[in-house]
Amino acid sequence: MKPFPVGVLVSGSGTNLQAIINAQEKGNLPISIEVVISNKESAYALERAKNHGIPSFYISHKQYESREKFDQAMHEVLVAHGVELIVLAGFMRLVSPWFVTQWKMKIINTHPALVPSFPGVHAAKQALEYGVKITGCSVFFVDDGVDTGPVIIQAAVPVLSDDTEDSLQARIQVQEHQILPQAIHWIANKELKVEGRKIITPPILHR
């Protein structure tokens, strides 16, 4: 069976990208990462892609007059590489409604909280300040809102009494690296059933 073609958008160090690559190379993901795109030239994620022979591109959002124009440039690269699923793996820009429409239910993102709780930036800090005992991470389909799309999978992470933002974020990230490949696995194998906002998933077998 032909590997499912995936494109990954990144802005930072690329640990989620590495988790996907590792799962793929272990034979746990029936995918091919066709292209990695970053809006930051210094993103170490681009080096990770090059180290694994994955085509990678730096496209500066500062060169475009609007979010939509920048997204159109990314769109052209993704289409040229035959991508069928886009993974936002630490991509620190909001994509435009135009982009979401072009790739409806074909873009997934991670968030370091149990959405709809603590949307936006510094989710671990928000959890600590609110005083919750359990937080976690989520993988969801991207819509026009901020961390508001239909949820595919979540993992819970306890908040410890001595947690700092960094320590809590580190433990959340461990779980992100588990659930993101799982979500991609379900999508690549066409195992998800969509009923409105409700995403019905099969049993977890590959964590």
Salt bridges, closest charged atoms under 4 A:
GLU25 OE2 - HIS52 ND1 2.72
GLU47 OE2 - LYS50 NZ 3.95
ASP143 OD2 - ARG197 NH1 3.99
ASP147 OD2 - HIS111 ND1 3.22
ASP163 OD1 - ARG171 NH1 2.76
GLU165 OE2 - HIS122 ND1 3.40
GLU191 OE1 - HIS185 ND1 3.89
GLU195 OE2 - LYS193 NZ 3.47
